[in-house]
Amino acid sequence: MQLPDCYPFFLGYIEEKLPSYLHHLPLEGSLREAANYSLMAPGKRIRPTMLLAMFASLTKRLTCCTCPTVADMEHIVPNPLHAACALEFIHTYSLIHDDLPAMDNDDFRRGRPALHRAMGEAMGILAGDALLTAAFLVVSRSYAHHHTLSAKISEVLSEAALAMVEGQVMDTIPSGDKPRSLQYLESLVDKKTGALITASLHIGGILADSREQVITHLLELGSHLGRLFQITDDILDVTGHSEQLGKTPGKDALLEKLTFVSLAGLDGARQLALETRDRALGSLTELDIDPRFFTALINFFHDRTY
């Protein structure tokens, strides 16, 4: 299991620039502290990295032989980093709310106490609300001179955020009151997990001014990646350890959640992961990009242990 070669560049670039987006938000005191606590906790930054990497791949800045440089990325107008950081704001909000007592009631996230455990449930709710709202402020401010682009990105982010909420609602329905079917579970996962992963590729395509056919292929790839990520997550909830995962394993069984493991068994879930990985690799061949970064990322989604 290995992340793509250029992944450290994108991760470092995002980690360096993300605090400045938070710094320029009109947040005060404990609310700013809470937002910073969750946003800057160590993470893989998969979704913003995917956005930047797909943009760089489609515009031929990312090839088999070269990674972009900071200078390359900073001179792009309009800059994809703004959308990538807005995306991470939304992802962080979703993690904060997912951990709340009324949802998964998890005590740990990204290797530290969940925000509601560190600063209280009310602050968890409010900081999540603030980060979700702030994402759209970042987009509107950063792309103020690119009105059509700003509207398109806001639409994609809004649709993804709404889908995530719908998926969370499906997830919180008591296990005895929802269908125990693969079709239902895939619909849930496409919304709760897949929507923001798909949005990262979609926005990368929009920023690269891609044709509609390319966008269609990106949406298909995103759907496979979202499902693959969640299947592996479900497997790790059974086989993983808190030190690796940065969160508490075994919560799915405790909460009697519908998961790929509870539906298909551990071996069945592993087979589904393998089949979904192969479908993602197949979708990747439809794109006119150097495939190596995303091939490695797809394999990481399948093989990861954290």
VEXTOR-925355 format. One record per residue (C-alpha): residue number from 0; x, y, z; residue in one letter. Coordinates in steps of 0.05 Angstrom, whole numbers, padded with zeros to 5 digits. Each point is the difference from the previous one (the first is absolute). Layout:
<sites>
SITE,num,xx,yy,zz,residuo
SITE,NUM,X,Y,Z,a
...
</sites>
This chain:
<sites>
SITE,num,xx,yy,zz,residuo
SITE,0,00000,00000,00000,m
SITE,1,00031,00066,-00022,q
SITE,2,-00027,00068,-00015,l
SITE,3,00016,00030,-00069,p
SITE,4,00069,00031,-00009,d
SITE,5,-00026,00071,-00006,c
SITE,6,-00048,-00006,00058,y
SITE,7,00048,00030,00051,p
SITE,8,00006,00063,-00043,f
SITE,9,-00076,00011,-00003,f
SITE,10,-00007,-00017,00074,l
SITE,11,00055,00048,00021,g
SITE,12,-00028,00055,-00045,y
SITE,13,-00069,-00007,00030,i
SITE,14,00027,-00003,00072,e
SITE,15,00041,00063,-00012,e
SITE,16,-00056,00041,-00030,k
SITE,17,-00062,-00025,00038,l
SITE,18,00012,00042,00063,p
SITE,19,-00001,00065,-00040,s
SITE,20,-00071,-00015,-00024,y
SITE,21,-00022,-00009,00072,l
SITE,22,00038,00062,00022,h
SITE,23,-00040,00045,-00047,h
SITE,24,-00068,-00024,00024,l
SITE,25,-00041,00044,00046,p
SITE,26,00003,-00048,00059,l
SITE,27,00016,00020,00071,e
SITE,28,00024,-00031,00065,g
SITE,29,-00021,-00070,00017,s
SITE,30,-00035,-00011,-00067,l
SITE,31,00064,00013,-00037,r
SITE,32,00038,-00044,00048,e
SITE,33,-00049,-00057,-00010,a
SITE,34,00001,00007,-00076,a
SITE,35,00076,00000,00001,n
SITE,36,00002,-00061,00047,y
SITE,37,-00037,-00043,-00049,s
SITE,38,00023,00030,-00066,l
SITE,39,00074,-00004,00015,m
SITE,40,00000,-00069,00033,a
SITE,41,00047,-00046,-00039,p
SITE,42,-00036,-00033,-00058,g
SITE,43,00011,-00029,-00069,k
SITE,44,-00036,00058,-00035,r
SITE,45,-00022,-00049,-00052,i
SITE,46,-00057,00041,-00029,r
SITE,47,00037,00065,-00012,p
SITE,48,00060,-00039,-00025,t
SITE,49,-00044,-00036,-00050,m
SITE,50,-00028,00067,-00025,l
SITE,51,00070,00029,-00010,l
SITE,52,00028,-00064,-00030,a
SITE,53,-00057,-00008,-00050,m
SITE,54,00005,00073,-00021,f
SITE,55,00075,-00008,-00008,a
SITE,56,-00009,-00065,-00038,s
SITE,57,-00052,00028,-00048,l
SITE,58,00043,00062,-00014,t
SITE,59,00063,-00043,-00009,k
SITE,60,00036,00030,00060,r
SITE,61,00003,-00069,00033,l
SITE,62,00033,-00054,-00042,t
SITE,63,00038,-00065,00011,c
SITE,64,00065,00039,00006,c
SITE,65,-00017,00066,00034,t
SITE,66,-00039,00026,00059,c
SITE,67,-00024,00072,-00001,p
SITE,68,00038,00051,00040,t
SITE,69,-00026,00052,00049,v
SITE,70,00017,00053,-00052,a
SITE,71,-00039,-00037,-00053,d
SITE,72,-00061,-00005,00044,m
SITE,73,00001,00071,00028,e
SITE,74,00001,00032,-00069,h
SITE,75,-00063,-00035,-00024,i
SITE,76,-00060,00047,-00011,v
SITE,77,-00052,-00017,00023,p
SITE,78,00036,-00041,00053,n
SITE,79,-00026,-00069,00018,p
SITE,80,00028,00005,00071,l
SITE,81,-00059,00044,00021,h
SITE,82,-00050,-00055,-00018,a
SITE,83,00044,-00054,00030,a
SITE,84,00002,00035,00068,c
SITE,85,-00075,00014,-00002,a
SITE,86,-00010,-00074,-00013,l
SITE,87,00042,-00017,00062,e
SITE,88,-00042,00048,00041,f
SITE,89,-00062,-00040,-00019,i
SITE,90,00033,-00066,00013,h
SITE,91,00023,00022,00069,t
SITE,92,-00070,00025,00017,y
SITE,93,-00027,-00068,-00019,s
SITE,94,00050,-00035,00046,l
SITE,95,-00017,00045,00058,i
SITE,96,-00075,-00013,-00007,h
SITE,97,00010,-00074,-00015,d
SITE,98,00034,-00008,00068,d
SITE,99,-00056,00034,00040,l
SITE,100,-00038,-00040,00053,p
SITE,101,-00064,00002,-00042,a
SITE,102,00038,-00030,-00059,m
SITE,103,00058,-00050,00009,d
SITE,104,00018,00025,00070,n
SITE,105,00074,-00010,-00013,d
SITE,106,00052,00023,00050,d
SITE,107,00060,00005,-00046,f
SITE,108,00015,00029,-00068,r
SITE,109,00066,00007,-00037,r
SITE,110,00037,-00027,00061,g
SITE,111,-00026,00050,00050,r
SITE,112,-00065,00010,00040,p
SITE,113,-00059,00017,-00045,a
SITE,114,-00018,00073,00003,l
SITE,115,-00063,-00011,00041,h
SITE,116,00042,-00038,00051,r
SITE,117,00053,00055,00002,a
SITE,118,-00045,00062,-00001,m
SITE,119,-00071,-00023,00012,g
SITE,120,-00058,-00023,-00043,e
SITE,121,-00027,00070,-00012,a
SITE,122,00067,00023,-00027,m
SITE,123,00004,-00062,-00044,g
SITE,124,-00067,00018,-00032,i
SITE,125,00018,00073,-00008,l
SITE,126,00071,-00009,-00026,a
SITE,127,-00026,-00050,-00051,g
SITE,128,-00053,00050,-00022,d
SITE,129,00053,00054,-00005,a
SITE,130,00047,-00041,-00044,l
SITE,131,-00056,-00021,-00047,l
SITE,132,-00022,00072,-00008,t
SITE,133,00072,00025,-00006,a
SITE,134,00013,-00046,-00059,a
SITE,135,-00049,00040,-00043,f
SITE,136,00029,00065,00025,l
SITE,137,00069,-00024,-00023,v
SITE,138,-00027,-00017,-00069,v
SITE,139,-00039,00065,-00009,s
SITE,140,00059,00043,00022,r
SITE,141,00055,-00038,-00036,s
SITE,142,-00036,-00004,-00067,y
SITE,143,-00034,00068,00004,a
SITE,144,00026,00019,-00070,h
SITE,145,-00021,-00067,-00030,h
SITE,146,-00075,00001,00011,h
SITE,147,-00019,-00060,-00043,t
SITE,148,00055,-00042,00031,l
SITE,149,-00019,00020,00070,s
SITE,150,-00073,-00019,-00014,a
SITE,151,00020,-00068,-00028,k
SITE,152,00046,-00017,00058,i
SITE,153,-00052,00023,00051,s
SITE,154,-00053,-00043,-00035,e
SITE,155,00044,-00062,00003,v
SITE,156,00018,00012,00073,l
SITE,157,-00073,00013,00019,s
SITE,158,-00024,-00063,-00034,e
SITE,159,00055,-00041,00034,a
SITE,160,-00015,00030,00069,a
SITE,161,-00074,-00014,-00008,l
SITE,162,00014,-00071,-00022,a
SITE,163,00044,-00011,00060,m
SITE,164,-00057,00022,00046,v
SITE,165,-00049,-00046,-00036,e
SITE,166,00050,-00057,00007,g
SITE,167,00008,00014,00074,q
SITE,168,-00076,-00002,00008,v
SITE,169,-00002,-00068,-00034,m
SITE,170,00057,-00023,00045,d
SITE,171,-00037,00021,00064,t
SITE,172,-00064,-00038,-00016,i
SITE,173,-00004,-00058,00050,p
SITE,174,00027,-00064,-00030,s
SITE,175,-00067,-00036,00004,g
SITE,176,-00035,00055,-00039,d
SITE,177,00044,00002,-00063,k
SITE,178,00011,-00051,-00056,p
SITE,179,00059,-00046,00009,r
SITE,180,00019,00001,-00073,s
SITE,181,00062,00017,-00039,l
SITE,182,-00039,00049,-00043,q
SITE,183,-00022,00040,00062,y
SITE,184,00070,-00001,00030,l
SITE,185,00032,00023,-00065,e
SITE,186,-00050,00058,-00004,s
SITE,187,00016,00019,00072,l
SITE,188,00075,-00003,-00013,v
SITE,189,-00005,00038,-00066,d
SITE,190,-00031,00057,00040,k
SITE,191,00035,-00001,00067,k
SITE,192,00071,-00018,-00023,t
SITE,193,00001,00003,-00076,g
SITE,194,-00031,00069,-00011,a
SITE,195,00060,00041,00025,l
SITE,196,00051,-00047,-00032,i
SITE,197,-00037,00006,-00066,t
SITE,198,-00004,00076,00009,a
SITE,199,00075,00004,00007,s
SITE,200,00010,-00031,-00069,l
SITE,201,-00059,00039,-00029,h
SITE,202,00027,00067,00023,i
SITE,203,00070,-00018,-00025,g
SITE,204,-00031,-00012,-00068,g
SITE,205,-00040,00065,00002,i
SITE,206,00063,00040,00017,l
SITE,207,00037,-00035,-00057,a
SITE,208,-00057,00022,-00047,d
SITE,209,-00015,-00072,-00018,s
SITE,210,-00052,-00022,-00051,r
SITE,211,-00065,-00031,00023,e
SITE,212,00022,-00070,-00021,q
SITE,213,00062,00006,00045,v
SITE,214,-00044,00024,00058,i
SITE,215,-00043,-00062,-00010,t
SITE,216,00061,-00045,00006,h
SITE,217,00022,00038,00062,l
SITE,218,-00067,-00011,00033,l
SITE,219,00003,-00074,-00015,e
SITE,220,00070,-00005,00029,l
SITE,221,-00021,00039,00062,g
SITE,222,-00058,-00048,00012,s
SITE,223,00046,-00061,-00002,h
SITE,224,00051,00035,00045,l
SITE,225,-00052,00019,00051,g
SITE,226,-00026,-00071,00005,r
SITE,227,00071,-00029,00003,l
SITE,228,00019,00049,00056,f
SITE,229,-00061,-00020,00041,q
SITE,230,00007,-00075,-00011,i
SITE,231,00072,00004,00025,t
SITE,232,-00023,00044,00058,d
SITE,233,-00052,-00053,00019,d
SITE,234,00053,-00054,-00002,i
SITE,235,00048,00041,00042,l
SITE,236,-00054,00012,00052,d
SITE,237,00004,-00076,00012,v
SITE,238,00074,-00013,-00011,t
SITE,239,00034,00066,00017,g
SITE,240,00029,00029,00064,h
SITE,241,-00013,00069,00030,s
SITE,242,00074,00019,-00004,e
SITE,243,-00001,-00010,-00075,q
SITE,244,-00070,00027,-00014,l
SITE,245,00001,00061,00045,g
SITE,246,-00071,-00017,00021,k
SITE,247,-00035,-00055,00039,t
SITE,248,-00009,-00066,-00039,p
SITE,249,-00059,-00046,00011,g
SITE,250,-00051,00056,00002,k
SITE,251,-00040,-00026,-00060,d
SITE,252,-00017,-00066,00035,a
SITE,253,-00014,00036,00065,l
SITE,254,-00049,00046,-00034,l
SITE,255,-00028,-00057,-00042,e
SITE,256,00015,00038,-00064,k
SITE,257,-00014,-00025,-00070,l
SITE,258,00070,-00009,-00030,t
SITE,259,00032,-00040,-00055,f
SITE,260,00027,-00047,00053,v
SITE,261,-00066,-00009,00036,s
SITE,262,-00034,-00012,-00067,l
SITE,263,00052,-00044,-00036,a
SITE,264,00046,-00024,00055,g
SITE,265,00074,00016,00005,l
SITE,266,00020,-00044,-00059,d
SITE,267,-00058,00025,-00041,g
SITE,268,00018,00073,00014,a
SITE,269,00072,-00014,-00021,r
SITE,270,-00025,-00029,-00065,q
SITE,271,-00044,00061,-00011,l
SITE,272,00060,00045,00013,a
SITE,273,00040,-00037,-00053,l
SITE,274,-00056,00005,-00051,e
SITE,275,-00011,00074,00014,t
SITE,276,00075,00014,-00005,r
SITE,277,00000,-00033,-00069,d
SITE,278,-00060,00042,-00022,r
SITE,279,00036,00063,00023,a
SITE,280,00062,-00019,-00039,l
SITE,281,-00044,-00012,-00061,g
SITE,282,-00032,00069,00006,s
SITE,283,00069,00031,00005,l
SITE,284,00018,-00025,-00069,t
SITE,285,-00055,00043,-00030,e
SITE,286,00038,00064,00020,l
SITE,287,00055,00031,-00043,d
SITE,288,00048,00008,00058,i
SITE,289,00063,-00034,00024,d
SITE,290,-00032,-00054,00043,p
SITE,291,00056,-00014,00049,r
SITE,292,-00021,00047,00056,f
SITE,293,-00072,-00023,00002,f
SITE,294,00018,-00073,-00011,t
SITE,295,00042,00003,00062,a
SITE,296,-00055,00037,00037,l
SITE,297,-00052,-00052,-00019,i
SITE,298,00046,-00055,00025,n
SITE,299,00011,00039,00064,f
SITE,300,-00075,00005,00010,f
SITE,301,-00003,-00075,-00006,h
SITE,302,00062,-00019,00041,d
SITE,303,00001,00054,00053,r
SITE,304,00005,-00017,00074,t
SITE,305,-00021,00069,00027,y
</sites>
